Amino acid sequence: MALDRWIALAFIALCCVYGYAAFFTMDDQLPPILQRNPVWPSTFPKILTVFGLFVGLIVLFTSKPDANAAPVKDGTIDLKRLGDYHIGQALGLLALMVIYALTLRPLGFLGSTVGFLVIGAVILGERRFHILIPVTVIAAGSIWYLVQEVLGIFLRPWPGIFM
């Protein structure tokens, strides 16, 4: 079986686990007054589950075009040459996303966001730090200002020791 079908099969399994949580476990703790609402907290996860299963099944059961019929176009991923792509950069960014999520509380939003953007740009090959650092500081500060002041949602900007 081709790699894309294995990935589709894993995606279908993930959707099944997510769907089980959405359909059977998310709404058990709802108070009786909220059980009459037309939209529950599990409504969007249920929609995502059905859509994900639909897309996964399409990828799993769609026949592949014949490899000899047409040449490979530029920009398409050749699964036979998967090792030639920048897998290290992709895995580095995934690890950086996990580290970002873990450092939001200890470093605060501004510190962890600026760090994530700078390190992510370095992983992707950016070397103009005189442009990179001011842009990331302005972007993180703007997002914090919009969330904190405009939307009124508290977002800790600094580590807990400064507050």
C-alpha positions in Angstrom: 0.0 0.0 0.0 1.3 3.5 -0.8 2.4 6.0 1.8 -0.5 8.3 1.2 -2.9 5.5 1.9 -1.1 4.5 5.1 -1.4 8.2 6.2 -5.1 8.2 5.3 -5.6 5.1 7.4 -3.8 6.6 10.4 -5.9 9.8 9.9 -9.1 7.7 9.8 -8.1 6.0 13.1 -7.4 9.4 14.7 -10.8 10.7 13.5 -12.5 7.6 15.0 -10.9 8.2 18.4 -11.7 11.9 18.2 -15.3 11.1 17.1 -15.7 8.7 20.0 -14.8 11.4 22.4 -17.0 13.9 20.6 -20.1 11.7 20.3 -20.0 9.8 23.6 -17.9 11.5 26.3 -17.9 15.3 25.8 -21.5 16.0 26.8 -21.8 13.8 29.8 -21.0 16.5 32.3 -23.4 19.1 30.8 -25.9 20.5 33.3 -29.6 19.7 32.5 -30.4 23.3 31.5 -27.7 23.2 28.8 -28.9 19.9 27.4 -31.8 21.6 25.6 -29.5 23.9 23.6 -29.3 23.3 19.8 -25.6 23.8 19.8 -23.5 21.9 22.4 -19.7 22.1 23.0 -19.4 18.9 21.0 -21.1 20.2 17.9 -18.0 21.4 16.1 -15.9 18.3 17.0 -18.7 16.2 15.6 -18.7 18.1 12.3 -14.9 17.8 12.2 -15.1 14.1 12.8 -17.6 13.5 10.0 -15.6 15.7 7.6 -12.3 14.1 8.5 -13.7 10.6 8.0 -15.1 11.6 4.7 -11.8 13.0 3.4 -9.8 10.1 4.8 -12.1 7.5 3.1 -11.8 9.4 -0.2 -8.0 9.4 0.0 -8.0 5.7 1.0 -10.3 4.4 -1.7 -9.5 6.8 -4.6 -7.6 5.0 -7.3 -4.2 6.4 -8.2 -3.4 7.5 -11.7 -1.1 5.3 -13.7 2.5 6.3 -13.1 3.4 5.6 -16.8 0.6 7.7 -18.2 1.9 11.2 -17.3 5.2 12.7 -16.3 5.6 14.1 -12.8 4.8 17.8 -12.7 7.0 20.3 -11.0 5.9 21.0 -7.4 4.3 17.7 -6.7 5.7 15.4 -4.0 7.4 12.3 -5.2 6.9 9.7 -2.5 9.8 7.7 -3.9 12.2 10.5 -3.1 10.8 11.4 0.3 14.3 11.5 1.8 15.4 14.3 -0.5 13.0 16.8 1.1 13.7 18.9 4.2 12.2 16.5 6.7 14.6 17.8 9.4 13.2 21.3 9.1 9.6 20.0 9.3 10.4 17.9 12.4 12.2 20.8 14.0 9.2 23.0 13.5 6.9 20.4 15.0 9.2 20.1 18.0 9.3 23.9 18.3 5.5 24.0 18.3 5.4 21.6 21.3 8.1 23.6 23.1 6.1 26.8 22.4 3.0 25.3 24.0 5.0 24.2 27.0 6.7 27.5 27.5 3.6 29.8 27.3 3.1 29.9 31.1 6.7 30.0 32.3 7.9 32.6 29.8 4.7 34.5 29.2 3.1 35.2 25.8 5.5 37.8 24.6 8.7 35.8 25.4 7.6 32.5 24.1 6.0 34.0 21.0 9.1 36.0 20.1 11.3 33.0 20.8 9.1 30.7 18.7 9.0 33.1 15.7 12.8 33.8 15.8 13.8 30.2 16.2 11.3 29.0 13.6 12.6 31.6 11.1 16.2 30.4 11.8 15.2 26.8 11.2 13.7 27.8 7.9 16.9 29.6 6.9 16.4 33.3 7.8 19.7 35.0 8.7 18.8 38.8 8.7 18.4 39.2 12.4 18.3 43.0 12.2 15.0 42.7 10.4 13.8 39.4 12.0 13.9 40.5 15.7 12.0 43.8 15.3 9.3 42.2 13.1 8.7 39.4 15.6 8.6 41.8 18.6 6.1 44.0 16.8 4.0 41.0 15.6 3.9 39.4 19.1 3.2 42.8 20.8 0.4 43.6 18.3 -1.3 40.2 18.8 -1.0 40.6 22.6 -2.5 44.1 22.4 -5.4 43.0 20.3 -6.3 40.0 22.5 -5.7 41.8 25.8 -7.0 45.3 25.2 -9.4 45.0 22.2 -11.0 41.6 22.9 -10.7 41.9 26.7 -9.2 38.4 27.2 -6.5 38.2 29.8 -3.2 37.0 28.2 -0.2 37.0 30.5 2.5 38.9 28.7 5.4 38.3 31.0 6.6 35.4 33.1 4.9 35.0 36.5 7.8 36.3 38.4 7.4 39.8 36.9 3.7 40.0 37.7 
